[in-house]
Amino acid sequence: MSNLPISAVLRHEEDIISNINGTVIDIETIGDFDKRFKGDSREYKNHKQVILGCVNTDKICIYCASGVQGINDLQELTKNILNGLKRPFYAFNCSFESSVWFHHIGVRIDFDGELQRFRFERKKDAVTSLRIPNYNDPFYDDGFKCIEAWNCGNTNHAIAHNRAYLLKERDILIKRGYRTPEQCSFMT
């Protein structure tokens, strides 16, 4: 386990063993929702990715912008990271990740599997019903607290939260599988 700086981006990496095929991806963002565009990608156009986390069969990798100055570095790094990940790709809310990347990073990524059982299912409810452990999440499934911590410079807690979310989403995939993602409407 290590947090290695890459310019203004912290990198946390650890070896694990997971019985999954592909990559589970989870991001953390700052920014406001644009509710005028509910249902298409523009709802997320004001979001900027501050953490990118991935888990596959043998590794967890988390990349965290170390403050506002690291957001652009993470933005550039994300394109290369995504190109190197093994498919299929899974996320709890595929339209969120896809839309943020479309508007903030400038790439269109289609996911292969959605981990939400139904649209707007809360991750906390899925974790509770499947009896998935907390994995030392300092915020107990409260993503807003993660962003508050990141905004205050507490990247260690933000990374710990993303790590816990990755492990929880991996467990959701293992315990109940995935569904076909709803088609995301990419609008500029």
TORPA-4810 file (N, C-alpha, C, O; in nm, 3 decimals):
<nodes>
NODE_1_0.085_-0.116_0.000_0.000_0.000_0.000_0.090_0.123_0.000_0.179_0.135_0.084_M
NODE_2_0.066_0.214_-0.096_0.149_0.333_-0.102_0.072_0.449_-0.163_-0.018_0.429_-0.246_S
NODE_3_0.108_0.570_-0.122_0.056_0.691_-0.182_0.173_0.761_-0.248_0.248_0.834_-0.182_N
NODE_4_0.190_0.741_-0.377_0.301_0.798_-0.451_0.253_0.920_-0.529_0.155_0.910_-0.603_L
NODE_5_0.321_1.037_-0.515_0.277_1.153_-0.591_0.313_1.141_-0.738_0.423_1.098_-0.772_P
NODE_6_0.220_1.179_-0.826_0.244_1.189_-0.969_0.209_1.334_-1.000_0.091_1.368_-1.011_I
NODE_7_0.309_1.419_-1.013_0.287_1.564_-1.023_0.197_1.606_-0.907_0.236_1.591_-0.791_S
NODE_8_0.080_1.658_-0.936_-0.012_1.701_-0.829_-0.121_1.597_-0.807_-0.231_1.631_-0.763_A
NODE_9_-0.091_1.471_-0.839_-0.187_1.362_-0.822_-0.124_1.257_-0.730_-0.013_1.211_-0.753_V
NODE_10_-0.198_1.221_-0.626_-0.154_1.114_-0.537_-0.199_0.981_-0.596_-0.308_0.971_-0.653_L
NODE_11_-0.116_0.880_-0.582_-0.151_0.746_-0.632_-0.144_0.648_-0.517_-0.041_0.633_-0.451_R
NODE_12_-0.256_0.581_-0.494_-0.263_0.475_-0.393_-0.279_0.344_-0.468_-0.366_0.330_-0.554_H
NODE_13_-0.195_0.249_-0.434_-0.200_0.119_-0.501_-0.183_0.009_-0.398_-0.102_0.021_-0.306_E
NODE_14_-0.259_-0.099_-0.414_-0.239_-0.215_-0.328_-0.279_-0.340_-0.403_-0.369_-0.339_-0.487_E
NODE_15_-0.211_-0.448_-0.371_-0.241_-0.577_-0.430_-0.354_-0.642_-0.352_-0.356_-0.637_-0.229_D
NODE_16_-0.448_-0.702_-0.424_-0.558_-0.775_-0.363_-0.589_-0.895_-0.451_-0.534_-0.909_-0.560_I
NODE_17_-0.677_-0.978_-0.405_-0.727_-1.088_-0.487_-0.878_-1.073_-0.495_-0.948_-1.075_-0.393_I
NODE_18_-0.928_-1.058_-0.617_-1.071_-1.043_-0.641_-1.115_-1.141_-0.747_-1.045_-1.161_-0.846_S
NODE_19_-1.227_-1.201_-0.726_-1.281_-1.296_-0.822_-1.377_-1.225_-0.917_-1.497_-1.252_-0.920_N
NODE_20_-1.320_-1.132_-0.997_-1.402_-1.061_-1.095_-1.332_-1.062_-1.229_-1.210_-1.076_-1.238_I
NODE_21_-1.410_-1.047_-1.333_-1.359_-1.036_-1.469_-1.380_-0.891_-1.511_-1.494_-0.846_-1.522_N
NODE_22_-1.272_-0.817_-1.535_-1.284_-0.678_-1.577_-1.245_-0.583_-1.466_-1.165_-0.616_-1.379_G
NODE_23_-1.303_-0.462_-1.472_-1.264_-0.354_-1.382_-1.387_-0.282_-1.328_-1.475_-0.242_-1.404_T
NODE_24_-1.391_-0.265_-1.198_-1.492_-0.181_-1.133_-1.430_-0.043_-1.116_-1.317_-0.029_-1.069_V
NODE_25_-1.506_0.060_-1.155_-1.456_0.198_-1.154_-1.548_0.283_-1.068_-1.671_0.271_-1.074_I
NODE_26_-1.487_0.371_-0.987_-1.564_0.465_-0.906_-1.489_0.597_-0.904_-1.368_0.600_-0.883_D
NODE_27_-1.562_0.707_-0.924_-1.500_0.839_-0.920_-1.565_0.924_-0.812_-1.678_0.899_-0.771_I
NODE_28_-1.492_1.024_-0.769_-1.543_1.127_-0.679_-1.527_1.259_-0.752_-1.429_1.280_-0.824_E
NODE_29_-1.624_1.348_-0.735_-1.623_1.474_-0.809_-1.657_1.592_-0.718_-1.711_1.576_-0.609_T
NODE_30_-1.622_1.710_-0.767_-1.671_1.833_-0.708_-1.757_1.901_-0.814_-1.739_1.878_-0.933_I
NODE_31_-1.850_1.983_-0.770_-1.935_2.055_-0.865_-2.082_2.032_-0.835_-2.119_1.946_-0.755_G
NODE_32_-2.163_2.110_-0.900_-2.307_2.107_-0.878_-2.379_2.038_-0.993_-2.333_2.040_-1.108_D
NODE_33_-2.491_1.977_-0.960_-2.578_1.918_-1.061_-2.655_2.030_-1.131_-2.696_2.127_-1.067_F
NODE_34_-2.673_2.017_-1.260_-2.757_2.111_-1.335_-2.890_2.042_-1.359_-2.907_1.968_-1.456_D
NODE_35_-2.983_2.066_-1.270_-3.111_1.994_-1.271_-3.200_2.029_-1.390_-3.301_1.963_-1.413_K
NODE_36_-3.163_2.132_-1.466_-3.239_2.163_-1.588_-3.228_2.050_-1.690_-3.314_2.035_-1.777_R
NODE_37_-3.122_1.971_-1.679_-3.094_1.867_-1.778_-3.105_1.727_-1.720_-3.034_1.637_-1.763_F
NODE_38_-3.193_1.708_-1.625_-3.210_1.578_-1.562_-3.237_1.472_-1.669_-3.328_1.487_-1.751_K
NODE_39_-3.157_1.367_-1.667_-3.178_1.259_-1.762_-3.081_1.257_-1.878_-3.078_1.159_-1.954_G
NODE_40_-3.000_1.364_-1.895_-2.896_1.354_-1.997_-2.764_1.401_-1.938_-2.760_1.452_-1.826_D
NODE_41_-2.657_1.386_-2.012_-2.522_1.407_-1.960_-2.499_1.549_-1.909_-2.412_1.570_-1.824_S
NODE_42_-2.574_1.646_-1.958_-2.553_1.785_-1.917_-2.583_1.807_-1.768_-2.541_1.907_-1.711_R
NODE_43_-2.656_1.715_-1.707_-2.681_1.724_-1.564_-2.549_1.728_-1.486_-2.542_1.784_-1.376_E
NODE_44_-2.444_1.668_-1.542_-2.314_1.655_-1.475_-2.207_1.745_-1.535_-2.089_1.731_-1.501_Y
NODE_45_-2.244_1.837_-1.622_-2.145_1.918_-1.693_-2.063_2.009_-1.601_-1.954_2.052_-1.640_K
NODE_46_-2.112_2.038_-1.483_-2.040_2.124_-1.389_-1.953_2.045_-1.290_-1.895_2.103_-1.199_N
NODE_47_-1.946_1.914_-1.308_-1.865_1.830_-1.219_-1.724_1.816_-1.273_-1.702_1.809_-1.394_H
NODE_48_-1.629_1.811_-1.180_-1.490_1.784_-1.213_-1.444_1.667_-1.129_-1.465_1.663_-1.008_K
NODE_49_-1.382_1.573_-1.194_-1.332_1.454_-1.125_-1.212_1.492_-1.038_-1.119_1.559_-1.083_Q
NODE_50_-1.217_1.446_-0.912_-1.103_1.469_-0.822_-1.039_1.337_-0.778_-0.925_1.336_-0.732_V
NODE_51_-1.112_1.226_-0.793_-1.058_1.094_-0.761_-1.105_0.994_-0.866_-1.222_0.994_-0.905_I
NODE_52_-1.014_0.912_-0.912_-1.045_0.800_-1.001_-0.995_0.674_-0.932_-0.877_0.661_-0.902_L
NODE_53_-1.087_0.580_-0.908_-1.050_0.453_-0.846_-1.090_0.336_-0.932_-1.195_0.337_-0.997_G
NODE_54_-1.006_0.233_-0.933_-1.030_0.113_-1.012_-0.989_-0.010_-0.931_-0.890_-0.007_-0.858_C
NODE_55_-1.067_-0.117_-0.945_-1.030_-0.244_-0.885_-1.053_-0.353_-0.989_-1.154_-0.355_-1.059_V
NODE_56_-0.956_-0.445_-0.998_-0.969_-0.559_-1.089_-0.933_-0.686_-1.014_-0.944_-0.691_-0.892_N
NODE_57_-0.889_-0.787_-1.084_-0.864_-0.916_-1.019_-0.750_-0.914_-0.918_-0.750_-0.994_-0.825_T
NODE_58_-0.654_-0.824_-0.936_-0.538_-0.830_-0.849_-0.488_-0.698_-0.792_-0.384_-0.694_-0.726_D
NODE_59_-0.559_-0.588_-0.817_-0.506_-0.460_-0.773_-0.616_-0.356_-0.755_-0.717_-0.356_-0.826_K
NODE_60_-0.593_-0.268_-0.657_-0.671_-0.146_-0.641_-0.577_-0.031_-0.674_-0.465_-0.025_-0.623_I
NODE_61_-0.622_0.059_-0.760_-0.547_0.181_-0.792_-0.640_0.300_-0.774_-0.751_0.301_-0.827_C
NODE_62_-0.594_0.399_-0.701_-0.671_0.520_-0.678_-0.581_0.639_-0.709_-0.468_0.648_-0.661_I
NODE_63_-0.633_0.729_-0.789_-0.561_0.850_-0.827_-0.641_0.968_-0.773_-0.760_0.982_-0.802_Y
NODE_64_-0.576_1.052_-0.693_-0.645_1.161_-0.624_-0.574_1.293_-0.652_-0.456_1.308_-0.623_C
NODE_65_-0.647_1.389_-0.708_-0.593_1.523_-0.725_-0.561_1.580_-0.587_-0.645_1.578_-0.498_A
NODE_66_-0.440_1.630_-0.571_-0.400_1.684_-0.440_-0.432_1.833_-0.438_-0.343_1.919_-0.441_S
NODE_67_-0.560_1.861_-0.434_-0.607_1.998_-0.435_-0.646_2.041_-0.574_-0.633_1.966_-0.671_G
NODE_68_-0.694_2.163_-0.584_-0.744_2.215_-0.711_-0.635_2.210_-0.818_-0.665_2.186_-0.935_V
NODE_69_-0.509_2.233_-0.779_-0.399_2.232_-0.876_-0.381_2.095_-0.941_-0.323_2.087_-1.049_Q
NODE_70_-0.428_1.989_-0.879_-0.411_1.855_-0.934_-0.524_1.810_-1.025_-0.512_1.706_-1.090_G
NODE_71_-0.632_1.886_-1.033_-0.747_1.844_-1.113_-0.710_1.831_-1.260_-0.746_1.732_-1.324_I
NODE_72_-0.639_1.928_-1.316_-0.600_1.920_-1.457_-0.504_1.805_-1.483_-0.511_1.740_-1.587_N
NODE_73_-0.412_1.781_-1.388_-0.320_1.668_-1.404_-0.396_1.535_-1.405_-0.368_1.447_-1.486_D
NODE_74_-0.493_1.523_-1.313_-0.575_1.401_-1.310_-0.657_1.387_-1.437_-0.675_1.277_-1.488_L
NODE_75_-0.706_1.498_-1.487_-0.783_1.498_-1.612_-0.701_1.438_-1.726_-0.750_1.353_-1.800_Q
NODE_76_-0.578_1.481_-1.740_-0.491_1.428_-1.846_-0.453_1.283_-1.820_-0.449_1.202_-1.913_E
NODE_77_-0.425_1.250_-1.697_-0.386_1.115_-1.660_-0.499_1.015_-1.684_-0.473_0.900_-1.721_L
NODE_78_-0.622_1.057_-1.662_-0.739_0.969_-1.674_-0.749_0.906_-1.813_-0.781_0.788_-1.825_T
NODE_79_-0.724_0.984_-1.916_-0.734_0.932_-2.053_-0.642_0.810_-2.071_-0.682_0.709_-2.127_K
NODE_80_-0.519_0.821_-2.022_-0.423_0.709_-2.035_-0.463_0.591_-1.947_-0.450_0.476_-1.988_N
NODE_81_-0.512_0.620_-1.827_-0.552_0.514_-1.736_-0.666_0.433_-1.796_-0.661_0.310_-1.796_I
NODE_82_-0.767_0.502_-1.846_-0.883_0.433_-1.904_-0.843_0.343_-2.021_-0.897_0.234_-2.038_L
NODE_83_-0.750_0.390_-2.102_-0.704_0.309_-2.216_-0.632_0.183_-2.173_-0.625_0.087_-2.250_N
NODE_84_-0.578_0.179_-2.051_-0.503_0.063_-2.003_-0.583_-0.034_-1.918_-0.530_-0.137_-1.876_G
NODE_85_-0.712_-0.002_-1.891_-0.792_-0.089_-1.805_-0.852_-0.205_-1.882_-0.884_-0.194_-2.001_L
NODE_86_-0.868_-0.316_-1.811_-0.925_-0.437_-1.872_-1.078_-0.431_-1.867_-1.137_-0.405_-1.762_K
NODE_87_-1.139_-0.457_-1.980_-1.285_-0.466_-1.989_-1.328_-0.605_-1.950_-1.248_-0.698_-1.956_R
NODE_88_-1.453_-0.622_-1.910_-1.562_-0.527_-1.907_-1.550_-0.426_-1.794_-1.487_-0.453_-1.691_P
NODE_89_-1.611_-0.306_-1.814_-1.614_-0.200_-1.715_-1.747_-0.203_-1.641_-1.853_-0.221_-1.702_F
NODE_90_-1.740_-0.185_-1.509_-1.859_-0.180_-1.424_-1.854_-0.053_-1.339_-1.747_-0.006_-1.302_Y
NODE_91_-1.971_0.000_-1.309_-1.984_0.111_-1.215_-2.120_0.100_-1.148_-2.212_0.037_-1.201_A
NODE_92_-2.131_0.161_-1.033_-2.260_0.158_-0.963_-2.363_0.241_-1.037_-2.479_0.201_-1.049_F
NODE_93_-2.323_0.358_-1.086_-2.412_0.446_-1.163_-2.336_0.486_-1.288_-2.267_0.588_-1.290_N
NODE_94_-2.349_0.408_-1.392_-2.270_0.426_-1.514_-2.288_0.563_-1.578_-2.192_0.621_-1.629_C
NODE_95_-2.410_0.615_-1.577_-2.433_0.743_-1.643_-2.357_0.856_-1.574_-2.318_0.953_-1.639_S
NODE_96_-2.336_0.844_-1.443_-2.259_0.947_-1.370_-2.116_0.951_-1.419_-2.069_1.055_-1.465_F
NODE_97_-2.046_0.838_-1.410_-1.907_0.834_-1.454_-1.894_0.874_-1.601_-1.811_0.958_-1.637_E
NODE_98_-1.977_0.815_-1.686_-1.970_0.844_-1.830_-1.993_0.991_-1.859_-1.921_1.050_-1.939_S
NODE_99_-2.091_1.050_-1.794_-2.124_1.191_-1.821_-2.017_1.285_-1.770_-1.983_1.382_-1.837_S
NODE_100_-1.963_1.258_-1.652_-1.855_1.342_-1.600_-1.736_1.336_-1.695_-1.680_1.439_-1.731_V
NODE_101_-1.698_1.216_-1.736_-1.584_1.205_-1.828_-1.612_1.273_-1.961_-1.522_1.336_-2.018_W
NODE_102_-1.733_1.261_-2.012_-1.769_1.323_-2.140_-1.749_1.474_-2.133_-1.691_1.534_-2.223_F
NODE_103_-1.797_1.536_-2.025_-1.790_1.682_-2.015_-1.657_1.731_-1.958_-1.605_1.833_-2.004_H
NODE_104_-1.601_1.662_-1.862_-1.480_1.711_-1.796_-1.351_1.663_-1.863_-1.255_1.739_-1.873_H
NODE_105_-1.349_1.540_-1.907_-1.227_1.481_-1.963_-1.227_1.487_-2.115_-1.121_1.494_-2.178_I
NODE_106_-1.345_1.485_-2.174_-1.354_1.489_-2.319_-1.347_1.352_-2.384_-1.309_1.340_-2.501_G
NODE_107_-1.383_1.247_-2.309_-1.386_1.112_-2.364_-1.524_1.050_-2.340_-1.592_1.081_-2.243_V
NODE_108_-1.562_0.964_-2.431_-1.687_0.892_-2.415_-1.655_0.746_-2.386_-1.592_0.677_-2.466_R
NODE_109_-1.698_0.702_-2.270_-1.677_0.564_-2.227_-1.813_0.501_-2.203_-1.894_0.553_-2.127_I
NODE_110_-1.837_0.389_-2.268_-1.959_0.313_-2.243_-1.924_0.198_-2.149_-1.826_0.127_-2.169_D
NODE_111_-2.005_0.183_-2.046_-1.984_0.076_-1.949_-2.054_-0.051_-1.996_-2.150_-0.047_-2.073_F
NODE_112_-2.003_-0.165_-1.947_-2.059_-0.295_-1.984_-2.160_-0.344_-1.881_-2.249_-0.422_-1.916_D
NODE_113_-2.148_-0.300_-1.756_-2.238_-0.347_-1.652_-2.266_-0.241_-1.547_-2.175_-0.172_-1.501_G
NODE_114_-2.392_-0.230_-1.511_-2.437_-0.135_-1.408_-2.465_-0.213_-1.281_-2.534_-0.316_-1.284_E
NODE_115_-2.411_-0.165_-1.168_-2.425_-0.236_-1.042_-2.549_-0.196_-0.964_-2.590_-0.267_-0.872_L
NODE_116_-2.610_-0.082_-0.997_-2.739_-0.047_-0.937_-2.841_-0.149_-0.985_-2.848_-0.179_-1.104_Q
NODE_117_-2.920_-0.200_-0.895_-3.027_-0.291_-0.935_-3.134_-0.217_-1.015_-3.193_-0.272_-1.108_R
NODE_118_-3.160_-0.092_-0.978_-3.256_-0.007_-1.048_-3.205_0.137_-1.037_-3.128_0.170_-0.947_F
NODE_119_-3.249_0.221_-1.130_-3.206_0.361_-1.131_-3.237_0.427_-0.997_-3.346_0.411_-0.943_R
NODE_120_-3.142_0.499_-0.946_-3.151_0.573_-0.819_-3.144_0.485_-0.695_-3.171_0.533_-0.585_F
NODE_121_-3.110_0.356_-0.709_-3.085_0.276_-0.590_-2.967_0.339_-0.516_-2.867_0.376_-0.578_E
NODE_122_-2.979_0.350_-0.387_-2.869_0.403_-0.307_-2.768_0.292_-0.279_-2.805_0.179_-0.246_R
NODE_123_-2.642_0.326_-0.291_-2.537_0.228_-0.266_-2.545_0.176_-0.123_-2.523_0.058_-0.097_K
NODE_124_-2.576_0.265_-0.031_-2.586_0.226_0.109_-2.692_0.118_0.127_-2.673_0.025_0.206_K
NODE_125_-2.804_0.128_0.056_-2.909_0.027_0.066_-2.863_-0.107_0.010_-2.892_-0.213_0.067_D
NODE_126_-2.792_-0.104_-0.103_-2.740_-0.227_-0.161_-2.640_-0.293_-0.067_-2.643_-0.414_-0.046_A
NODE_127_-2.551_-0.212_-0.010_-2.449_-0.264_0.082_-2.515_-0.327_0.204_-2.474_-0.434_0.248_V
NODE_128_-2.616_-0.261_0.258_-2.685_-0.313_0.377_-2.758_-0.443_0.345_-2.747_-0.540_0.419_T
NODE_129_-2.833_-0.444_0.235_-2.913_-0.564_0.203_-2.825_-0.684_0.171_-2.864_-0.798_0.195_S
NODE_130_-2.707_-0.660_0.116_-2.616_-0.770_0.081_-2.517_-0.803_0.194_-2.433_-0.892_0.179_L
NODE_131_-2.529_-0.731_0.305_-2.441_-0.752_0.422_-2.293_-0.741_0.386_-2.211_-0.826_0.421_R
NODE_132_-2.262_-0.633_0.315_-2.124_-0.605_0.275_-2.060_-0.521_0.385_-2.122_-0.427_0.434_I
NODE_133_-1.937_-0.553_0.423_-1.872_-0.477_0.531_-1.842_-0.332_0.490_-1.849_-0.297_0.373_P
NODE_134_-1.809_-0.251_0.588_-1.781_-0.109_0.567_-1.643_-0.083_0.504_-1.622_0.022_0.444_N
NODE_135_-1.552_-0.176_0.516_-1.416_-0.164_0.462_-1.348_-0.035_0.507_-1.279_0.030_0.429_Y
NODE_136_-1.367_0.001_0.633_-1.301_0.118_0.693_-1.335_0.249_0.622_-1.253_0.341_0.618_N
NODE_137_-1.454_0.258_0.568_-1.500_0.383_0.507_-1.519_0.486_0.619_-1.607_0.469_0.703_D
NODE_138_-1.439_0.592_0.621_-1.451_0.689_0.729_-1.583_0.766_0.726_-1.619_0.831_0.824_P
NODE_139_-1.655_0.760_0.615_-1.778_0.837_0.598_-1.903_0.750_0.590_-2.012_0.801_0.567_F
NODE_140_-1.888_0.619_0.610_-2.002_0.526_0.613_-2.101_0.554_0.499_-2.219_0.580_0.523_Y
NODE_141_-2.051_0.548_0.376_-2.132_0.560_0.254_-2.186_0.699_0.228_-2.281_0.714_0.150_D
NODE_142_-2.130_0.801_0.289_-2.174_0.938_0.264_-2.070_1.008_0.175_-1.970_1.060_0.223_D
NODE_143_-2.097_1.006_0.044_-2.004_1.065_-0.053_-1.984_1.214_-0.037_-1.878_1.267_-0.071_G
NODE_144_-2.085_1.284_0.015_-2.072_1.428_0.035_-1.966_1.459_0.140_-1.894_1.559_0.128_F
NODE_145_-1.956_1.375_0.242_-1.851_1.394_0.344_-1.712_1.372_0.283_-1.614_1.434_0.324_K
NODE_146_-1.705_1.283_0.185_-1.578_1.260_0.117_-1.533_1.387_0.046_-1.416_1.425_0.055_C
NODE_147_-1.623_1.452_-0.022_-1.588_1.574_-0.094_-1.556_1.688_0.003_-1.468_1.769_-0.024_I
NODE_148_-1.627_1.694_0.114_-1.593_1.793_0.217_-1.449_1.771_0.265_-1.373_1.866_0.281_E
NODE_149_-1.414_1.645_0.289_-1.278_1.614_0.334_-1.177_1.652_0.227_-1.074_1.713_0.257_A
NODE_150_-1.205_1.617_0.102_-1.114_1.651_-0.007_-1.096_1.803_-0.016_-0.984_1.852_-0.030_W
NODE_151_-1.207_1.877_-0.007_-1.201_2.023_-0.014_-1.117_2.082_0.100_-1.058_2.189_0.084_N
NODE_152_-1.113_2.014_0.213_-1.034_2.060_0.329_-0.890_2.008_0.324_-0.813_2.034_0.416_C
NODE_153_-0.854_1.937_0.219_-0.718_1.885_0.205_-0.694_1.752_0.270_-0.580_1.707_0.279_G
NODE_154_-0.800_1.687_0.317_-0.786_1.557_0.382_-0.795_1.446_0.277_-0.893_1.373_0.269_N
NODE_155_-0.689_1.436_0.196_-0.690_1.337_0.088_-0.683_1.195_0.139_-0.732_1.103_0.073_T
NODE_156_-0.622_1.173_0.256_-0.614_1.037_0.309_-0.753_0.979_0.335_-0.780_0.864_0.301_N
NODE_157_-0.842_1.058_0.396_-0.979_1.010_0.420_-1.056_0.996_0.288_-1.134_0.902_0.272_H
NODE_158_-1.035_1.088_0.196_-1.104_1.079_0.066_-1.061_0.953_-0.009_-1.145_0.885_-0.068_A
NODE_159_-0.933_0.921_-0.006_-0.883_0.800_-0.070_-0.938_0.677_0.001_-0.977_0.580_-0.064_I
NODE_160_-0.941_0.679_0.135_-0.996_0.565_0.211_-1.142_0.542_0.176_-1.186_0.427_0.166_A
NODE_161_-1.218_0.648_0.157_-1.359_0.636_0.118_-1.370_0.572_-0.021_-1.450_0.481_-0.041_H
NODE_162_-1.292_0.621_-0.116_-1.299_0.566_-0.251_-1.258_0.419_-0.252_-1.318_0.338_-0.322_N
NODE_163_-1.155_0.385_-0.173_-1.112_0.245_-0.162_-1.226_0.159_-0.111_-1.253_0.051_-0.164_R
NODE_164_-1.294_0.207_-0.006_-1.407_0.131_0.050_-1.517_0.116_-0.054_-1.575_0.008_-0.067_A
NODE_165_-1.547_0.222_-0.126_-1.651_0.214_-0.230_-1.614_0.113_-0.338_-1.699_0.037_-0.384_Y
NODE_166_-1.488_0.111_-0.378_-1.446_0.013_-0.479_-1.468_-0.130_-0.429_-1.517_-0.214_-0.503_L
NODE_167_-1.431_-0.156_-0.306_-1.447_-0.291_-0.251_-1.595_-0.326_-0.234_-1.634_-0.440_-0.257_L
NODE_168_-1.675_-0.230_-0.194_-1.819_-0.254_-0.181_-1.881_-0.282_-0.318_-1.964_-0.373_-0.331_K
NODE_169_-1.842_-0.206_-0.418_-1.897_-0.228_-0.552_-1.849_-0.361_-0.610_-1.924_-0.430_-0.678_E
NODE_170_-1.724_-0.395_-0.582_-1.675_-0.527_-0.624_-1.761_-0.637_-0.562_-1.798_-0.733_-0.630_R
NODE_171_-1.792_-0.623_-0.432_-1.874_-0.723_-0.364_-2.016_-0.727_-0.418_-2.076_-0.835_-0.428_D
NODE_172_-2.070_-0.612_-0.454_-2.203_-0.609_-0.517_-2.198_-0.689_-0.647_-2.287_-0.770_-0.674_I
NODE_173_-2.095_-0.668_-0.727_-2.079_-0.742_-0.853_-2.071_-0.891_-0.827_-2.135_-0.970_-0.896_L
NODE_174_-1.993_-0.932_-0.728_-1.977_-1.074_-0.699_-2.105_-1.135_-0.644_-2.142_-1.245_-0.683_I
NODE_175_-2.174_-1.065_-0.554_-2.290_-1.121_-0.486_-2.418_-1.121_-0.568_-2.498_-1.214_-0.558_K
NODE_176_-2.438_-1.019_-0.651_-2.565_-1.016_-0.725_-2.551_-0.987_-0.874_-2.651_-0.984_-0.946_R
NODE_177_-2.430_-0.965_-0.920_-2.409_-0.943_-1.062_-2.439_-0.800_-1.104_-2.430_-0.707_-1.024_G
NODE_178_-2.473_-0.784_-1.229_-2.493_-0.652_-1.287_-2.610_-0.657_-1.383_-2.663_-0.763_-1.415_Y
NODE_179_-2.649_-0.540_-1.428_-2.752_-0.531_-1.531_-2.696_-0.450_-1.647_-2.594_-0.383_-1.634_R
NODE_180_-2.764_-0.456_-1.759_-2.723_-0.377_-1.874_-2.745_-0.229_-1.841_-2.854_-0.192_-1.797_T
NODE_181_-2.644_-0.145_-1.862_-2.661_-0.003_-1.831_-2.768_0.061_-1.919_-2.785_0.026_-2.036_P
NODE_182_-2.839_0.155_-1.860_-2.933_0.234_-1.939_-2.853_0.319_-2.036_-2.741_0.361_-2.005_E
NODE_183_-2.910_0.344_-2.152_-2.842_0.423_-2.253_-2.826_0.566_-2.202_-2.923_0.628_-2.159_Q
NODE_184_-2.705_0.617_-2.205_-2.678_0.754_-2.160_-2.691_0.846_-2.282_-2.640_0.817_-2.390_C
NODE_185_-2.759_0.957_-2.262_-2.776_1.055_-2.368_-2.666_1.160_-2.353_-2.670_1.244_-2.263_S
NODE_186_-2.568_1.157_-2.442_-2.456_1.251_-2.437_-2.492_1.376_-2.515_-2.509_1.372_-2.637_F
NODE_187_-2.504_1.487_-2.445_-2.544_1.614_-2.505_-2.440_1.720_-2.469_-2.385_1.719_-2.359_M
NODE_188_-2.413_1.810_-2.562_-2.320_1.920_-2.534_-2.394_2.051_-2.519_-2.332_2.154_-2.495_T
</nodes>
